[in-house]
Every structure is written in structure tokens, then in C-alpha cells.
Amino acid sequence: MTKSFMIEFDLPEEPTEEFFSLIPRQRYAINNLMADGKIKSYSLAIDRSRLWVIAEAVSEFEIMEIINDMPLSSYMTPTISELLFHNTAEALVPFSLN
């Protein structure tokens, strides 16, 4: 049975050129993980200091595997929290009078 996890990443204060060069690969990897249903949301703070991810996995070990597959993982410090639940507006079924 899958569980929901919040992953909070602290990003580097002064990113390097190599960090910036990996962003397209990171976005591609995230899009694939979202298409596979492993990642539910991916959000970046406006000051680019922190990144939040909601992910679905069987265990924290599987979450670590997902993180290790991210091209920017060596530049980000993760904090992983298992969630009791994660509700989103998209999960609600719209009510129709038709």
C-alpha cells in the first residue's frame, strides 16, 4: 500500500553553473515522475531557497530512491515526513446538476 510523503528540500544559497545546467534534466525527471504517479506536486519558493514535493511510495526507502534519481539531488538537502493524508482540490469530484 502506498503512503504519502512530504519532501522538503533546502536549496543552495549560491547555485553553481553546473546546478543551473542540470535544471532542464531535473524538470524532465520530475515530469516523468508525475506522469508515473510517483510525484503529486512540486513547488518552489519564490526566493528559490526551498522546494516542496508530495510523493507517493510504499516506504521511505523508495522515497530515497526517487530523490536519488533527481539530477539535482546532490545539491539539495531533503527532509522527509510521512503524511497522514494529503487532500487536493483536484481530488474532489465536481458536482453537476446536468
N, C-alpha and C positions, 0 to 999 in steps of 0.2 A: 504494500500500500504506500502510495506517495504521500509525502508531507510537504508543507510549505516552509520555506526558509527566507529570511531577510538577510541579505549580504550587504554590509556597508563597507565601502572601500574609501580609505584615505588616499588621496592622490598626491603626487609630488608637488611641493611648493614651487619649484623651478624645473619644469619639464625640459628634457633634453631634446635635441633634434631627432634622435632615434625614437623617443617617445612619440613625437608628432608624426614621424614616418609610419608608425605602427597603427595609427588611428583608423585608416581605411580597412586594414585587416581585422581590427577589433570590431568595427561596425558590421563587417561581413559575418564574422563568427557569431556575434550577438543576433543578427537577423536569422541565421541558421538555427541557433538555439531556440529562438522564439518560434520559428516555423515548426520545430520538433516538439514544442510544448514544454521544453525544459525551463525556459525563462518566460515569466508572465509580464514583467515590467522592468524597465531600465530607465533610470532618471539621473540627471546630472545637476548638481547645484550651480546656480548662476555664476558663482565665483570660481567654479571648476575645481573646488577643493575636495569634494566628496561625491561619490557615486552610490546609488541605491539600486539593488536588484532584488526582485522577488522571483524565486526559483522553486521548482517542484522536483523532488528527488526522494528516493527511498531512505537515504541516510546522509549524514553529514560527510561521510567519506565520498559519496557520489557528488556532493556539492563541491568538495575539494577537487575532484576530477574535472568538473565543469569549469571551475576557476582556472585550473592549470591549462585548460585548452584555450583560454583567452590570451591573445597575443600581448596584451599589456599587463599580464598577471605579475610579472617580476617588478613592475613599477607601482603596484597597488598593494596596500596592506588591508586584508579583509577582516571583518568581524562578522561572525555567522551566528544568527539567532533562529532557533526553530519557532515557528509561529503556531498559535492555537488555531487561528483562522486568518484568512485574507479575503475580504469582500471587495468587490469592484462593481461599479455601475453597469459595466458591460455584461456581468453575470446575471443581471436581472432580466427576466422575460418581460418584454413590453406588453402592456395590456391594450387590447384593441376592441373597439365597440363594433367592428365590422363582422 
